[in-house]
Amino acid sequence: MKSFNFFSLFQKSILAMAGIVFFGVIPLHADLNSDLAFTAFSNVDVNAMAGGKVLQERGGLIDFMRGITTQSLYIINASPTQVQDKLLHWNPAAHSELQVWIHKSLPAKPTAADFSGLQGLPNNSSVASLINATAKLDPANPSLQLSKSEAQLITSLRSQTKDKKALAVDFWSQVLAGRASHFLGGNASADNYVVSGGDIQPLSEIKSLFHTNAKVYQQYQALLSQTPVEASTKATPADLYYDSFDVEGSAALGTGAVYQLVNGNSIQSADIEYYVCSGVYTSVELEQLWPITVNGKVETLVWREDLVSTSNVAYLHGTERLASGMIMLQDVKQGIDAFRSEFKKP
């Protein structure tokens, strides 16, 4: 995976700063509550977090009917640049409890051949469900999230192979490569999913998710302005990837891009999964990393927001919608626990 070239320089600047300090060490920079003013957290107990506690909050009843959001706050026993690097290199497929079947990096300009890793999808019921759905795909009324032109591709490919997995690999390699090319080229605004009730445009879903919280949006404006979501001139992503994961018993395929930026005494990261073939329309994972000193050692305070657009919550209201947020919090916590487990404890 790609990484920024300022690792060593920023590491020196972090070591020259003191983070949010406790256990008898004198703080040397801004107040914790000031750093977290844009988040759902205030008056946090850093001692509890230093012991491993993860603070979490639901996003509440936001205006965007297909959107659901959560926020988390925790400490990792590593420096911010180490955490930043891990965000780019982490392979969640190594943790079976997360039910991520593959997660692979892509080159700067991916082609269909760069998705050959799809051949290594495991032989399980989740993947079999996707393969069967692909083999049965009706181009006139696709059951998976595709545009009309993408769905038409299945007709010609069926005439070339009778092997269902080979068909699925060939088909999705071309679809994912096309979506990546459109996104990176600034042409994703026209991409859509043909669904009942009207077409869905993933880029519009991402923008709607970003605008559900004005404070967070303002905090990330400098970073988001460099991405194809909001800019005609675009920064090179820190990482490109594709993945496959289980959604309610069936494998979904997706592709995304990670963008990162140094913001004052912190590092920001935005993981934008701009295409998913089923289950959810799109998802975004935001992180902000601050140096924090624990017992004289620089560690990292991590704020994280997860934003998801899905039809599953579109018609939920009140307690039902809040309950869906609680389920999402549990899933996020499981991911955080897996991520933190890869950092060695002293």
Sequence and secondary structure as in RCSB ss.txt:
>XXXX:A:sequence
MKSFNFFSLFQKSILAMAGIVFFGVIPLHADLNSDLAFTAFSNVDVNAMAGGKVLQERGGLIDFMRGITTQSLYI
INASPTQVQDKLLHWNPAAHSELQVWIHKSLPAKPTAADFSGLQGLPNNSSVASLINATAKLDPANPSLQLSKSE
AQLITSLRSQTKDKKALAVDFWSQVLAGRASHFLGGNASADNYVVSGGDIQPLSEIKSLFHTNAKVYQQYQALLS
QTPVEASTKATPADLYYDSFDVEGSAALGTGAVYQLVNGNSIQSADIEYYVCSGVYTSVELEQLWPITVNGKVET
LVWREDLVSTSNVAYLHGTERLASGMIMLQDVKQGIDAFRSEFKKP
>XXXX:A:secstr
    TTHHHHHHHHHHS  S  TT    S  HHHHTTTSS  S  HHHHHTT  EEEE  S S TTEEEEEEEEE
ESS HHHHHHHHHH  GGG GGG EEEEEE  SS  GGGGGGGGG   SHHHHHHHHHHHT  TTS SSS  HHH
HHHHHHHHTT   HHHHHHHHHHHHHHHHHHHHHTT GGG  B  TTS B HHHHHHHHHTT HHHHHHTHHHHT
TSTTT SS    SEEEEEEEEETTEEEEEEEEEEEEEETTEEEEEEEEEEESSS SEEEEEEEEEEEEETTEEEE
EEEEEEEEE GGGTT  HHHHHHHHHHHHHHHHHHHHHHHTTS   
